[in-house]
Amino acid sequence: MVVMILGILLGVAIIAFLIGRARALTVAGEQISSLHSRPSYHGGYLAIFSTVPAFILSLLWAAFSKRFIESSVLGNFSNQLSSFDVLQVQTFLRDVRTLAANQANDASQVILSTQGEVRELAQEAAGLYASQLSSANNLLSVLVVFLVLAGFVFGYRRIKVEKRNRHFVEKFITLILVACSAVAILTTIGIVFSLIFESIRFFQKVPFFDFLFGYHWSPQSAFESAGGTSLADDNSRIFGAIPLFVGTFLITFIAISIAAPLGLMSAIYMSDYASLNFRSIAKPVMEILAGIPTVVYGFFAALTVAPAIRGWGEAIGLSVSSESALAAGVVMGIMIIPFVMSLSDDVINSVPQTLRDGSYAMGATKSETIRRVVLPAALPGIVSALLLAVSRAVGETMIVVMAAGLAANLTINPLEAVTTVTVQIVTLLVGDQEFDSAKTLAAFALGLVLFVITLCLNVFALRVVQKYKEQYD
Amino acid sequence: MDAMNTKRQEDAVNKMVQNEIKMSGKDVCVSYGEKQALFDVNLDIPAKQVTALIGPSGCGKSTFLRCLNRMNDTIDICKVSGDIRLDDQDIYDHDIDVVELRARVGMVFQKPNPFPKSIFENVGYGPKIHGLVRSKSDLEEVVVKSLQRAGLFEEIKDRLHEPGTGLSGGQQQRLCIARAIAVSPEVILMDEPCSALDPIATAKVEELIDELRENYTIVIVTHSMQQAARVSQQTAMFHLGKLVEVDETDTIFTNPSNQKTQDYITGRYG
C-alpha cells in the first residue's frame, strides 16, 4: 500500500512540477525576466508542496500503523490472552497476521503454529485485524489525497512574479542533503552503540582484563561445556584475546612491509617517470587488480604461496607449517599494492608542477626532486593512504582464513599458523548459536576492541597529517 | 685632456664588457608536437645586463626563455632545434650535463614556488644538492648571504626556520630569487616574476633585479612595458613565434624600427 502511494506521489511530483512551471510562465506573461525565480524553481516549489506532506505521512504510517493496529486487536482479546506469556502472545500475533494475509484462501489450509482453541481465537482476531487494516488503508488514501490537493492548491495560488521560490527550493535541497548525511552518521553511531552494549553483556560473563590480556584463546571449549554450568573461571581462561591481536598485527605488519615500498615506488614511477602512453594503460590495469575479490587472492595464498613457502623453508631446513602467517601476509600485501599505488599516485600527482619545475631549475635530478620536494609535499596524503591500507589489512578476513589457519597460537614467528580477530569473529558467529552465549558475545567484544584500535590509529594518523600540513602549507 | 682620454678609454672598456655575449641563440626553432612555437630566433644575450623579452601572450617569449636552461626537456613533446650557446658552448650538446647547466643558468618563475620547507631549507636546497658546502656553518653563510643579496634577510632573519610558504607573495618571490642565486649562477632567467605581485612588492623586486645586474646576466620575460623600460638594457620583441626586433631598450622605446613594436609598446594592440 505504502509503496504504491510512494509511486503515485512520484508521478504527482512530476505533474506538479510541469504545472508549476507552466503556471509561472503564465503569471509572467510576456516578460519572463520579471519573474524573481526561474520557472523551474516554481515547478519545484509546487512539486514540494504537493508531495512532501503526503510523503512524510506515508512514511510515518508505514512505521507505526501495524503496531497500532496490533495493539488494538490484542486489546480486544485481552481477556482471552491474559494467561499467555510474551512468547505465546508473539506466536499468536504471527498467526493472526498469516491468517489475515491469506483471508481469500480457506482458513483450514493455512499452516499455523497453534492449534485448537487458540487457533479459533486467532481466526476471530484475524477478521478484526484485516478489517482494521483495510479501514486504516482507506483512511491513509483519503488523507494522502487531501494533503496532495491541499498542498497543490496552496502552492499553486502562491506562484507569483515576485515570489522568491528559488530560495525555498535551494533550502529544501540543503535539507535533503542534511537528512542524507544524518542517516549515514546515525547509522554509524547506532552500530557503535550496539557493539558497546553487546560487549558489556560479554564482559558481565568474562572479566574485562582477562579478555584483553589473556594468553589463551579457545572458545570451542566453551561450547563443550555449554550444556552444564560454564563457570566464570572457565570463561576467563578461554577468552584471552592477546593471541588474536598479535596474529592480526603480525600479518598486517608483513602485508604493509610488502605493500608500502612496492606501492609507493610504483606510484612514483607512474607519476613521474612513466610515459603518458604507459601510464594510460598501466593505471587502469592496476585498478582492475584492486577489484579482484579477496577470496581469489585467498586461493592463490592457500594453494600456491603457502606450499611454495613451505617448500623453500624445508629446503633450507626450517620447519614451516602448511598454513603460515607469512603466506597470508605476503598475499595480503600483494592485494593492497594496487590500493596503495593508486592512492599515492593521486597524491603525488597533485603536488603542483611548479614545485617540480622549481627544483629542476635549481639543477636537481629527477630522483633528488622526488626525494626532497615531491615526497615531503605529498607526505600527509601518503600517510593517510598507508593508514587506509593498514585498515584494509586489519579488516581482511578471507585470505587469512584460507592461508593462515584458525589456530590461535601466540607467536611472532611468521612461519607458524596464526589467526586474526576478524577470522575469529566469523568462526564465532557461523552456525547455530545461542545469541546470548559467551561465545557469540565474544564476537562483539572483539569487534569493539578492533574498532577502538583502528580508531586510535586513524586519530593518530590525522594528527600526523595535521602536523605536517601546518608545517608545509 | 688626459682625464678625458682615460674617461673615454673607460667608456670603451665598459662598452666592450657590456657587449660581451653571455648566451646566444641561433636559428632556434621550437615545436610542441605538431605546433611550432618559435621560428628561427636569433638573439644574443649580453653579459651582466638585463635583457627583457616582450610581446603579446603566446608569442613564444617564455618558450625561448625555457630553452636557455633546457627546462623544455621536462615536456615530452617539446622539440628544440638550432644552436643555443652559453659562453660559446652548445648547451644542447650531448656532452652537456643538464644538471650543471641549470646550476649555471638559474630560473625564477611567474608564480612564486617556494618548496614546502623552511626558509632556510629553501635557500640551502641548491647548495646541498650540488655539494657546494662542506659544513653546516658554510651552508649558513651561503644562505644568509643569498638572502641578504635578495634583500630579504632583514625582514625575515628571526623566522629562518619557519615555512617559506608562510611569507607574503612578494617575499616568496624574493625567496625564490635568493634560492636561485644561492648556487651562484651566471645567468638568471625570470619568467614574469612580478605578474603575481602588488605594486610595492613589484618595485622591490625590480630594485633587486637592478642590483643583481652587477654580478649576473639576467633575462626577464615581462608583460609590463614600464617594467621592461625600467629594468632592462636590451629589449627583444617577439610576435607569433618570431623575433620582431631587438635593440637597446632606450632605442626600442623611443624609436622602434618595426611598426609592430611601435604598436605594441604604445598599447595599440596585444
Boltz contact constraints between the chains, C-beta under 6 A:
constraints:
  - contact:
      token1: [A, 354]
      token2: [B, 111]
      max_distance: 6.0
  - contact:
      token1: [A, 354]
      token2: [B, 113]
      max_distance: 6.0
  - contact:
      token1: [A, 355]
      token2: [B, 113]
      max_distance: 6.0
  - contact:
      token1: [A, 358]
      token2: [B, 113]
      max_distance: 6.0
  - contact:
      token1: [A, 360]
      token2: [B, 74]
      max_distance: 6.0
  - contact:
      token1: [A, 361]
      token2: [B, 102]
      max_distance: 6.0
  - contact:
      token1: [A, 361]
      token2: [B, 107]
      max_distance: 6.0
  - contact:
      token1: [A, 362]
      token2: [B, 126]
      max_distance: 6.0
  - contact:
      token1: [A, 363]
      token2: [B, 99]
      max_distance: 6.0
  - contact:
      token1: [A, 363]
      token2: [B, 102]
      max_distance: 6.0
  - contact:
      token1: [A, 363]
      token2: [B, 103]
      max_distance: 6.0
  - contact:
      token1: [A, 364]
      token2: [B, 129]
      max_distance: 6.0
  - contact:
      token1: [A, 365]
      token2: [B, 99]
      max_distance: 6.0
  - contact:
      token1: [A, 368]
      token2: [B, 129]
      max_distance: 6.0
  - contact:
      token1: [A, 373]
      token2: [B, 115]
      max_distance: 6.0
  - contact:
      token1: [A, 377]
      token2: [B, 116]
      max_distance: 6.0
  - contact:
      token1: [A, 471]
      token2: [B, 163]
      max_distance: 6.0
  - contact:
      token1: [A, 472]
      token2: [B, 116]
      max_distance: 6.0
